[in-house]
Amino acid sequence: MSEQEVAPKEVNVLKRNSDDVGWEYGFLVDPNNKDKVECKFCEDDEVTCVGSSEPHKLGPIDKWTRAIDPKATKSESLQQHKPNKELWKQRTHEVHKYIARWVYNHAIPFNACDNDEFKQMCEAIGQFGSGLEPPSQRDLRESLLDEEYARTKSLLQERDAEKVKNGCSIMTDAWSDRKRRSIMNLCTNCADGSSFISSKEMSDVSHTSEVIFELVDKAIEDIGPDHVVQVVTDNASNNMGAKKLLAEKRPNIFWTSCATHTINLMLQGIGNMPRFKKVIDQAKAFTIFVYGHTRTLECLRHFTKGKEIIRPGVTWFASAFLTLNSMLEKKDQLRKMVVHSRWDTLKDVKSKKGKDATATILSPTFWKDVKLCLSVFEPLVKVLRLVDGDVKPSMGFLYGELLKAKREIKEAYGNVETRYKEVIAIIDKKMKERLDSPLHLTAYLLNPYYSYANPSIFDEPTITEGFISCVETFYNDDEDKQDQTANHELKKFQDREGPFNKKLAKACEKYDYNPASWWRLYGTETPALQKMATRILSLTSSSSGYERNWSTFEMVHTKKRNMLTITRLNKLVFIQFNSKLINKKERIVSKKTTDVLLSSDTTEAQGFLYEDGDECATVVYRDEEDEEMEGTGIPWSVIGEAVGADQQLQLRRSARVRQLYEGEEFDSEEEEFDEDDDEYMEPY
């Protein structure tokens, strides 16, 4: 018998009779040399000799010798070995099928897989290897929950230290979902970012001024009265009542209006002006028609190369602004589309709504109005991004940027008063007693980016009166500090005496500088004013910079889990909400979030998908001009909302149709025609 006949038999005998686990990962290269083995996973025909002093790149024992740290070792492990691409792809697909099965069978939201924690979990499991025993329910609800709660608190330690050093804001946000359940969120914000305190369901509690005051006062007591500089809420009348109660008990703490809420009211008021409302309605009619038919949507995506024209935002107005801007960017593609035979041959286009959609895109007046609309909205949207972005403390920049926005709006109208008068009147009305408080004016004065660039600010009566009022509040119980701050130290700052005159102090001329840090460096010879400036310029100006957490609260407190103890429930919400805040801050700082107004959820953009879709908007901005029910302190608007008055009077689509669009899936909605040969299209 020849050697060639014997050798394969020896190989088979060796593999079959060997207990070495290594044969699962390699095979003999040369039947006559049993020491040379080729790895199944490695490219370039890598051969390892048995007994060689040079270790192999990857082996089964590796999982016991490497620490499980998905953040630190993921990139390293990818660099250390180059697996066979086809085999790696096949094995990855097999794992994905098990993950998908778990997602489908337990109704896990698809976006739950689009976050760093899910990726880290997969990497950690992969590093552990086979044989991992999953945690039990008891582990998840007890020991692991306690460990994660402790870890989350440790991540917030730097923010707690910043609160003690430079003070913080308490932010409240009371709101209701479409089931008329009410919740109150309490958060704190310091220069390092926001952190969640607690959520309280208030469906069975009247939102009186006394109730809100008690919640806020308890939060102040828990944090420490000396560490709280301001409370930020919207301007609802019950909040203003709570403001008066707080001023009586704690006269040294400011209560300010939420800038995000107020600026959205400005934009809402301007958007309701006939000329702007018309252009928004025309844009909505076009998108509703295009996205309501499979054929037109497919045609749109062909001409825009797969890009959508609807851009969901965090609020209804954000969706409107972003979508109008998107349409203007794609104006040429849209025009080419509606004059192309591919569009003209669609039967849907021959309907009344189809003809209107075509006429809208070909109308020069429509595009002229879109440009004007965006040029008027853009300056205020810039301010909205500032106060909602959580990139840096916004209090020191808010008032100055609002003045700049008003100048830019006037320029958009060619500085003709008769043209811009109505828009500026809306801004001034919403701004009055909300964003021009003594605290806002003082932050404007103490920010050298503005006051050194325009020294006349020091001589404006409104500004100086606001400053004196602010000093009296900040140093409420110390007249000596009031005198020192207002009558001596302010003058040194104004005249740039001492450290204020240093060459490096000119860093304040750059918009991106940090005014609180600037005061810590150069305000050493004005200690009373320095303390006041660093605390005020470290403040936020918005209570809506953090994500609303009703979905978090509702997910944790479902009927299936209603046996959760209060302690366990609070820990779950604390972990989930603070993790969102921390991740949001990291995305913004690392510039992974390109626009804070963009949203991955289409809830606030439903009005651009189907008629009456605006009813689905969950973020509703209500003005403070609201009468109260006598003797209760409860606004009539809150009472109307509680009984569902608007819902009763409004025509609605069925819940099934609304649910379809909220799920971000677009389906064909035939208007006049019905064809059997429609091709199936993937949901959007």
For each residue, the residues with C-beta under 8 A, 3 or more apart:
1: 5 6
2: 5 6
3: 6 7 32
4: 7 8
5: 1 2 8 9
6: 1 2 3 9 10
7: 3 4 10 11 31 32
8: 4 5 11 12 31
9: 5 6 12 13
10: 6 7 13 14 31
11: 7 8 14 15 28 31
12: 8 9 15 16
13: 9 10 16 17
14: 10 11 17 18 28 34
15: 11 12 18 23 27
16: 12 13
17: 13 14
18: 14 15 23
19:
20: 23
21: 24 25 60
22: 25 26 37 59 60
23: 15 18 20 26 27
24: 21 60
25: 21 22 39 40 41 59 60
26: 22 23 37 38 39 40 48
27: 15 23 37 38 40
28: 11 14 31 33 34 36 37 38
29: 33 36 37 38 47
30: 33 36
31: 7 8 10 11 28
32: 3 7
33: 28 29 30 36
34: 14 28 50
35: 49 50 51
36: 28 29 30 33 47 48 49 50
37: 22 26 27 28 29 47 48 49 50
38: 26 27 28 29 42 45 46 47 48
39: 25 26 42 46 48 56 58
40: 25 26 27 84 87
41: 25 58 81 83 84 87 88
42: 38 39 46 57 58 81 82 83 84
43: 46 82 83 84 85
44: 82
45: 38
46: 38 39 42 43 57
47: 29 36 37 38
48: 26 36 37 38 39 52 54 56
49: 35 36 37 52
50: 34 35 36 37
51: 35
52: 48 49
53:
54: 48
55:
56: 39 48 59
57: 42 46 80 81
58: 39 41 42 62 80 81 83
59: 22 25 56 62
60: 21 22 24 25 63 129
61: 64 65
62: 58 59 65 66
63: 60 66 127 128 129
64: 61
65: 61 62
66: 62 63 73 77 127
67: 72 73
68: 124 127 128
69: 72 73 127
70: 73 74 119 120 121 122 123 124 127
71: 74 120
72: 67 69 76
73: 66 67 69 70 76 77 127
74: 70 71 77 78 123
75: 78 79
76: 72 73 79 80
77: 66 73 74 80 81 127
78: 74 75
79: 75 76
80: 57 58 76 77
81: 41 42 57 58 77
82: 42 43 44
83: 41 42 43 58 87 88
84: 40 41 42 43 87 88
85: 43 88 89
86: 89 90
87: 40 41 83 84 90 91
88: 41 83 84 85 91 92
89: 85 86 92 93
90: 86 87 93 94
91: 87 88 94 95
92: 88 89 95 96
93: 89 90 96 97
94: 90 91 97 98
95: 91 92 98 99
96: 92 93 99 100
97: 93 94 100 101
98: 94 95 101 102
99: 95 96 102 103 113 122
100: 96 97 103 104
101: 97 98 104 105
102: 98 99 105 106 108
103: 99 100 106 108 110 112 113
104: 100 101 107
105: 101 102
106: 102 103
107: 104
108: 102 103 112 113
109: 112
110: 103 113 114
111: 114 115 600
112: 103 108 109 115 118
113: 99 103 108 110 118
114: 110 111 118 600
115: 111 112 118 119 583
116: 119 120 583
117: 120 121 579
118: 112 113 114 115 121 122
119: 70 115 116 122 123
120: 70 71 116 117 123 124
121: 70 117 118 124 125
122: 70 99 118 119 125 126
123: 70 74 119 120 126 127
124: 68 70 120 121 127 128
125: 121 122 128 132
126: 122 123 129
127: 63 66 68 69 70 73 77 123 124
128: 63 68 124 125 131 132
129: 60 63 126 132
130:
131: 128
132: 125 128 129
133:
134:
135: 139 140 144
136: 139 140
137: 140 141
138: 141 142
139: 135 136 142 143 144
140: 135 136 137 144 145
141: 137 138 145 568
142: 138 139 145 146
143: 139 146 147
144: 135 139 140 147 148
145: 140 141 142 148 149 568 571 572 575
146: 142 143 149 150 571
147: 143 144 150 151
148: 144 145 151 152 575
149: 145 146 152 153 571 574 575
150: 146 147 153 154
151: 147 148 154 155
152: 148 149 155 156 574 575 578 579
153: 149 150 156 157
154: 150 151 157
155: 151 152 578 582
156: 152 153 159 160 195 578 582
157: 153 154 160 161
158: 161 162 192
159: 156 162 163 188 190 192 193 195
160: 156 157 163 164
161: 157 158 164 165
162: 158 159 165 166 168 190 191 192 538
163: 159 160 166 167 168 188 190 223 227
164: 160 161 224 227
165: 161 162
166: 162 163 190 191 516 534 535 538
167: 163 190 227 228 229 535 538 539
168: 162 163 188 189 190 223 227 228 229
169: 188 189 190 228 229 230 231 232 539 540
170: 186 187 188 197 216 219 220 223 228 230 231 232
171: 185 186 187 188 189 194 231 232 233 258 540 542 543 545 546
172: 184 185 186 212 215 216 231 232 233 239 543
173: 184 185 187 233 234 543 544 548
174: 182 183 184 185 202 207 212
175: 182 183 548 550
176: 180 181 182 183 641 642
177: 180 181 183 550 554 618
178: 618
179:
180: 176 177 203 641 642 644
181: 176 177 201 203 550
182: 174 175 176 201 202 203 205 207 642
183: 174 175 176 177 199 200 201 202 203 549 550 553
184: 172 173 174 199 200 202 212 215
185: 171 172 173 174 196 199 546 548 549
186: 170 171 172 196 197 198 199 200 215 216 219
187: 170 171 173 194 195 196 197 543 546 581
188: 159 163 168 169 170 171 194 195 197 219 223
189: 168 169 171 193 194 195 232 539 540 545
190: 159 162 163 166 167 168 169 193 538
191: 162 166 393 516 538
192: 158 159 162
193: 159 189 190 390 581 582 585
194: 171 187 188 189 390 540 545 546 581 585
195: 156 159 187 188 189 578 581
196: 185 186 187 199 546 549 573 574 577 578 581
197: 170 186 187 188 219 222
198: 186 219 570 573 574
199: 183 184 185 186 196 549 552 553 573 577
200: 183 184 186 215
201: 181 182 183 553 557
202: 174 182 183 184 205 207 211
203: 180 181 182 183
204:
205: 182 202 211
206: 211 632 634
207: 174 182 202 211 212 238 634 638
208: 211 212 238 241 632 633 634
209: 212 213 238 239 240 241 242 244 245 633
210: 213 214 241 242 245 633
211: 202 205 206 207 208 214 215
212: 172 174 184 207 208 209 215 216 233 238 239 241 242
213: 209 210 216 217 241 242 245 246
214: 210 211 217 218
215: 172 184 186 200 211 212 218 219
216: 170 172 186 212 213 219 220 231 242 246
217: 213 214 220 221 246 249 250
218: 214 215 221 222
219: 170 186 188 197 198 215 216 222 223
220: 170 216 217 223 224 225 228 231 250 253
221: 217 218 224 225
222: 197 218 219
223: 163 168 170 188 219 220 227 228
224: 164 220 221 227 228
225: 220 221 228 250 253
226:
227: 163 164 167 168 223 224
228: 167 168 169 170 220 223 224 225 231 253
229: 167 168 169 253 254 535 536 539
230: 169 170 253 254 255 256 439 539
231: 169 170 171 172 216 220 228 243 246 253 254 255 256
232: 169 170 171 172 189 256 257 258 540 541 542 543
233: 171 172 173 212 236 239 242 243 255 257 258 543
234: 173 239 257 258 261 543 621 622 624
235: 239 240 257 258 261 262 434 623 624
236: 233 239 240 622 624 626 635 638
237: 240 241 624 626 628 633 635
238: 207 208 209 212 241 242 628 633 634 635 638
239: 172 209 212 233 234 235 236 242 243
240: 209 235 236 237 243 244 624
241: 208 209 210 212 213 237 238 244 245 633
242: 209 210 212 213 216 233 238 239 245 246 255
243: 231 233 239 240 246 247 255
244: 209 240 241 247 248
245: 209 210 213 241 242 248 249
246: 213 216 217 231 242 243 249 250 253 255
247: 243 244 250 251 255
248: 244 245 251
249: 217 245 246
250: 217 220 225 246 247 253
251: 247 248 473 476
252: 473 474 475 476 477
253: 220 225 228 229 230 231 246 250
254: 229 230 231 437 439 470 473
255: 230 231 233 242 243 246 247
256: 230 231 232 437 439 440 541
257: 232 233 234 235 261 262 434 435 437
258: 171 232 233 234 235 261 262 541 542 543 544
259: 262 263 383 387 394 398 435 541 542
260: 263 264 384 387 388 542 543 544 545
261: 234 235 257 258 264 265 542 543 544 621
262: 235 257 258 259 265 266 430 431 434 435
263: 259 260 266 267 380 383 384 387 430
264: 260 261 267 268 315 317 384 621
265: 261 262 268 269 430 621 623
266: 262 263 269 270 380 426 427 430 431
267: 263 264 270 271 317 321 377 380 381 384
268: 264 265 271 272 317 621
269: 265 266 272 273 426 429 430
270: 266 267 273 276 376 377 380 423 426 427
271: 267 268 276 277 280 317 320 377
272: 268 269 276 277
273: 269 270 276 277 422 423
274: 277 278
275: 278 279 369 372
276: 270 271 272 273 279 280 369 373 376
277: 271 272 273 274 280 281
278: 274 275 281 282 369
279: 275 276 282 283 324 366 369 370 373
280: 271 276 277 283 284 320 324 373
281: 277 278 284 285
282: 278 279 285 286 360 366
283: 279 280 286 287 320 323 324 327 360 370 608
284: 280 281 287 288 607 608
285: 281 282 288 289 353 356 357 360
286: 282 283 289 290 327 357 360 361
287: 283 284 290 291 309 310 323 608 609
288: 284 285 291 292 608 609 610 611 613
289: 285 286 292 293 296 348 353 354 356 357
290: 286 287 293 296 297 300 309 357
291: 287 288 296 297 310 608 609 666 684
292: 288 289 296 609 610 666 668 669 671
293: 289 290 296 297 346 348 668 669 670 671
294: 297 298 667 668 678 679 681
295: 298 299 346 347 348 668 678
296: 289 290 291 292 293 299 300 343 346 348 349 354
297: 290 291 293 294 300 301 666 681 684
298: 294 295 301 302 679 681
299: 295 296 302 303 337 342 343 346
300: 290 296 297 303 304 309 337
301: 297 298 304 305 306 307 308
302: 298 299 305 337 342
303: 299 300 333 334 336 337 340
304: 300 301 307 308 309 330 333 334
305: 301 302
306: 301
307: 301 304 330
308: 301 304 311 326 684
309: 287 290 300 304 323 326 327 330 334
310: 287 291 319 323 326 602 605 608 609
311: 308 319 322 323 325 326 598 605
312: 319 322 598 599 600 601 602 603 604 605
313: 316 317 318 319 320 321 322 597 598 599 604 605
314: 318 388 596 597 598 599 604 619
315: 264 318 319 597 604 617 619 621
316: 313 319 320 604 605 607 614 617 619
317: 264 267 268 271 313 320 321
318: 313 314 315 321 322 384 597 598 599 604
319: 310 311 312 313 315 316 322 323 599 604 605 607 608
320: 271 280 283 313 316 317 323 324 607 608
321: 267 313 317 318 324 325 374 377 381 597
322: 311 312 313 318 319 325 326 595 597 598
323: 283 287 309 310 311 319 320 326 327 605 608
324: 279 280 283 320 321 327 328 370 373 374
325: 311 321 322 328 329 374
326: 308 309 310 311 322 323 329 330
327: 283 286 309 323 324 330 331 334 370
328: 324 325 331 367 370 371 374
329: 325 326
330: 304 307 309 326 327 333 334
331: 327 328 334 335 367
332: 335 336
333: 303 304 330 336 337
334: 303 304 309 327 330 331 337 338 361
335: 331 332 338 339 361 362
336: 303 332 333 339 340
337: 299 300 302 303 333 334 340 342 343 361
338: 334 335 343 357 358 361 362
339: 335 336 343 344 362
340: 303 336 337 343 344
341: 344 345
342: 299 302 337 345 346
343: 296 299 337 338 339 340 346 349 358
344: 339 340 341 349
345: 341 342
346: 293 295 296 299 342 343 349 350 354
347: 295 350 351 673 675
348: 289 293 295 296 351 354 670 671 672 673
349: 296 343 344 346 354 355 357 358
350: 346 347 354 355
351: 347 348 354 355 671 672 673
352: 355 356
353: 285 289 356 357 671
354: 289 296 346 348 349 350 351 357 358 671
355: 349 350 351 352 358 359
356: 285 289 352 353 359 360
357: 285 286 289 290 338 349 353 354 360 361
358: 338 343 349 354 355 361 362
359: 355 356 362 363
360: 282 283 285 286 356 357 363 366
361: 286 334 335 337 338 357 358 366
362: 335 338 339 358 359
363: 359 360 366 367
364: 367 368
365: 368 369
366: 279 282 360 361 363 369 370
367: 328 331 363 364 370 371
368: 364 365 371 372
369: 275 276 278 279 365 366 372 373
370: 279 283 324 327 328 366 367 373 374
371: 328 367 368 374 375
372: 275 368 369 375 376 412
373: 276 279 280 324 369 370 376 377
374: 321 324 325 328 370 371 377 378
375: 371 372 378 412
376: 270 276 372 373 379 409 412 413 423
377: 267 270 271 321 373 374 380 381
378: 374 375 381 382 408
379: 376 382 383 404 405 406 408 409 412
380: 263 266 267 270 377 383 384 405 409 427
381: 267 321 377 378 384 385 597
382: 378 379 385 386 401 405
383: 259 263 379 380 386 387 398 401 402 405
384: 260 263 264 267 318 380 381 387 388 597
385: 381 382 388 389 595 596 597
386: 382 383 389 391 394 397 398 401
387: 259 260 263 383 384 394 398 540 541 542 545
388: 260 314 384 385 542 544 545 596 597
389: 385 386 394 545 588 596
390: 193 194 540 545 546 584 585 588 596
391: 386 588 589
392: 514
393: 191 396 516 537 538 539 540
394: 259 386 387 389 397 398 540 541 542
395: 398 439 440 443 536 537 538 539 540 541
396: 393 443 444 446 447 449 515 516 536 537
397: 386 394 400 401 447 449
398: 259 383 386 387 394 395 401 402 435 440 443 444 541
399: 402 403 435 436 440 441 443 444
400: 397 403 404 444 447 449 450
401: 382 383 386 397 398 404 405
402: 383 398 399 405 406 427 431 435
403: 399 400 406 407
404: 379 400 401 407 408
405: 379 380 382 383 401 402 408 409 427
406: 379 402 403 409 410 424 427
407: 403 404 410 411
408: 378 379 404 405 411 412
409: 376 379 380 405 406 412 413 420 423 424 427
410: 406 407 413 415 420 424
411: 407 408 414 415
412: 372 375 376 379 408 409 420
413: 376 409 410 416 419 420 423
414: 411 419
415: 410 411 420
416: 413 419 420
417: 420 421
418: 421
419: 413 414 416
420: 409 410 412 413 415 416 417 423 424
421: 417 418 424 425
422: 273 425 426
423: 270 273 376 409 413 420 426 427
424: 406 409 410 420 421 427 428
425: 421 422 428 429
426: 266 269 270 422 423 429 430
427: 266 270 380 402 405 406 409 423 424 430 431
428: 424 425 431 432
429: 269 425 426 432
430: 262 263 265 266 269 426 427 434 435
431: 262 266 402 427 428 434 435 436
432: 428 429 436
433: 436 437
434: 235 257 262 430 431 437
435: 257 259 262 398 399 402 430 431 440 541
436: 399 431 432 433 440 441 462 466
437: 254 256 257 433 434 440 441 466
438: 441 442 465 466 467 469 470 473
439: 230 254 256 395 442 443 470 536 539
440: 256 395 398 399 435 436 437 443 444 466 541
441: 399 436 437 438 444 445 462 463 466 467 470
442: 438 439 445 446 466 467 470 471 536
443: 395 396 398 399 439 440 446 447 536 537 539
444: 396 398 399 400 440 441 447 450 451 457 463
445: 441 442 450 451 457 458 463 464 466 467
446: 396 442 443 451 493 515 519 529 532 533 536 537
447: 396 397 400 443 444 450 451 508 515 537
448: 451 452 505 508 515 518
449: 396 397 400 452 453 508 509 510 511 513 515
450: 400 444 445 447 453 454 457
451: 444 445 446 447 448 454 455 457 458 494
452: 448 449 455 496 508 509
453: 449 450 509
454: 450 451 457
455: 451 452 458 459 494
456: 459 460
457: 444 445 450 451 454 460 463
458: 445 451 455 463 464 494
459: 455 456 464
460: 456 457 463 464
461: 464 465
462: 436 441 465 466
463: 441 444 445 457 458 460 466 467
464: 445 458 459 460 461 467 468
465: 438 461 462 468 469
466: 436 437 438 440 441 442 445 462 463 469 470
467: 438 441 442 445 463 464 470 471 486 490
468: 464 465 471 472 486
469: 438 465 466 472 473
470: 254 438 439 441 442 466 467 473 474 532 536
471: 442 467 468 474 475 482 485 486 532
472: 468 469 475 476 482
473: 251 252 254 438 469 470 476
474: 252 470 471 532 535 536
475: 252 471 472 478 479 481 482 485 528 532
476: 251 252 472 473
477: 252
478: 475 481 482
479: 475 482 483
480: 483 484
481: 475 478 484 485 528
482: 471 472 475 478 479 485 486
483: 479 480 486 487 488
484: 480 481 487 488 489 528 529
485: 471 475 481 482 488 489 490 528 529 532
486: 467 468 471 482 483 490
487: 483 484 490 491
488: 483 484 485 491 492
489: 484 485 492 493 526 527 528 529
490: 467 485 486 487 493 494 529
491: 487 488 494 495
492: 488 489 495 497 498 500 525 526
493: 446 489 490 496 497 500 523 526 529
494: 451 455 458 490 491
495: 491 492
496: 452 493 500 501 505
497: 492 493 500 501 525
498: 492 501 525
499: 502 505 521 522 523 524 525
500: 492 493 496 497 505 522 523
501: 496 497 498 505
502: 499 505 522
503: 506
504: 507 521
505: 448 496 499 500 501 502 508 518 521 522
506: 503 509
507: 504 510 513 518
508: 447 448 449 452 505 513 515 518
509: 449 452 453 506
510: 449 507 513
511: 449
512:
513: 449 507 508 510 517 518
514: 392 517 518
515: 396 446 447 448 449 508 518 519 533 537
516: 166 191 393 396 519 520 533 534 537 538
517: 513 514 520 521
518: 448 505 507 508 513 514 515 521 522
519: 446 515 516 522 523 530 533 534 537
520: 516 517 523 530 534
521: 499 504 505 517 518 524
522: 499 500 502 505 518 519
523: 493 499 500 519 520 526 527 529 530 533 534
524: 499 521 527 530
525: 492 497 498 499
526: 489 492 493 523 529 530
527: 489 523 524 530 531
528: 475 481 484 485 489 531 532
529: 446 484 485 489 490 493 523 526 532 533
530: 519 520 523 524 526 527 533 534
531: 527 528 534 535
532: 446 470 471 474 475 485 528 529 535 536
533: 446 515 516 519 523 529 530 536 537
534: 166 516 519 520 523 530 531 537 538
535: 166 167 229 474 531 532 538 539
536: 229 395 396 439 442 443 446 470 474 532 533 539
537: 393 395 396 443 446 447 515 516 519 533 534
538: 162 166 167 190 191 393 395 516 534 535
539: 167 169 189 229 230 393 395 439 443 535 536
540: 169 171 189 194 232 387 390 393 394 395 543 545
541: 232 256 258 259 387 394 395 398 435 440
542: 171 232 258 259 260 261 387 388 394 545
543: 171 172 173 187 232 233 234 258 260 261 540
544: 173 258 260 261 388
545: 171 189 194 260 387 388 389 390 540 542
546: 171 185 187 194 196 390 580 581 584
547: 577 580 581 584
548: 173 175 185 551 618 619
549: 183 185 196 199 552 553 573 576 577 580
550: 175 177 181 183 553 554
551: 548 554 555
552: 199 549 555 556 573 576 577 580
553: 183 199 201 549 550 556 557 573
554: 177 550 551 557 558
555: 551 552 558
556: 552 553 561 564 569 572 573 576
557: 201 553 554 561 562 564 569
558: 554 555 561 562
559: 562
560:
561: 556 557 558 564
562: 557 558 559
563:
564: 556 557 561 568 569 572
565: 568 569
566: 569 570
567: 570 571
568: 141 145 564 565 571 572
569: 556 557 564 565 566 572 573
570: 198 566 567 573 574
571: 145 146 149 567 568 574 575
572: 145 556 564 568 569 575 576
573: 196 198 199 549 552 553 556 569 570 576 577
574: 149 152 196 198 570 571 577 578
575: 145 148 149 152 571 572 578 579
576: 549 552 556 572 573 579 580
577: 196 199 547 549 552 573 574 580 581
578: 152 155 156 195 196 574 575 581 582
579: 117 152 575 576 582 583
580: 546 547 549 552 576 577 583 584
581: 187 193 194 195 196 546 547 577 578 584 585
582: 155 156 193 578 579 585 586
583: 115 116 579 580 586 587
584: 390 546 547 580 581 587 588 593
585: 193 194 390 581 582 588 589
586: 582 583 589 590 592
587: 583 584 590 592 593
588: 389 390 391 584 585 591 592 593 596
589: 391 585 586
590: 586 587
591: 588 594
592: 586 587 588
593: 584 587 588 596 598
594: 591 598
595: 322 385 598
596: 314 385 388 389 390 588 593
597: 313 314 315 318 321 322 381 384 385 388
598: 311 312 313 314 318 322 593 594 595
599: 312 313 314 318 319 602 603 604 605
600: 111 114 312
601: 312 604 664
602: 310 312 599 605 606 609 661 662 664
603: 312 599 606 616 617 618 662
604: 312 313 314 315 316 318 319 599 601 617 618 619
605: 310 311 312 313 316 319 323 599 602 608 609
606: 602 603 609 610 613 614 615 616 617 658 661 662
607: 284 316 319 320 612 613 614 616 617
608: 283 284 287 288 291 310 319 320 323 605 613
609: 287 288 291 292 310 602 605 606 613 661 666
610: 288 292 606 613 653 657 661 669
611: 288
612: 607 615 650 651 652 653
613: 288 606 607 608 609 610 616 658 661
614: 316 606 607 617
615: 606 612 650 652
616: 603 606 607 613 658 661 662
617: 315 316 603 604 606 607 614 620
618: 177 178 548 603 604
619: 314 315 316 548 604
620: 617
621: 234 261 264 265 268 315
622: 234 236 626 637
623: 235 265 626
624: 234 235 236 237 240
625:
626: 236 237 622 623 635 636 637
627: 635 636
628: 237 238 632 633 634 635 636
629: 632 633 634 635 636 639
630:
631:
632: 206 208 628 629
633: 208 209 210 237 238 241 628 629
634: 206 207 208 238 628 629 638 639
635: 236 237 238 626 627 628 629 638 639
636: 626 627 628 629 639 640
637: 622 626 640 641
638: 207 236 238 634 635 641 642
639: 629 634 635 636 642 643
640: 636 637 643 645 646
641: 176 180 637 638 644 645 646
642: 176 180 182 638 639
643: 639 640
644: 180 641 647 648
645: 640 641 648 649
646: 640 641 649 650
647: 644 650 652
648: 644 645
649: 645 646
650: 612 615 646 647
651: 612
652: 612 615 647 658
653: 610 612 657 658
654: 657 658
655: 658 659
656: 659 660
657: 610 653 654 660 661
658: 606 613 616 652 653 654 655 661 662
659: 655 656 662 663
660: 656 657 663 665 667
661: 602 606 609 610 613 616 657 658 664 665 666
662: 602 603 606 616 658 659
663: 659 660
664: 601 602 661 683 684
665: 660 661 683 684
666: 291 292 297 609 661 683 684
667: 294 660 683
668: 292 293 294 295 678
669: 292 293 610
670: 293 348 673 674
671: 292 293 348 351 353 354
672: 348 351
673: 347 348 351 670
674: 670
675: 347 678
676:
677:
678: 294 295 668 675
679: 294 298
680:
681: 294 297 298
682:
683: 664 665 666 667
684: 291 297 308 664 665 666
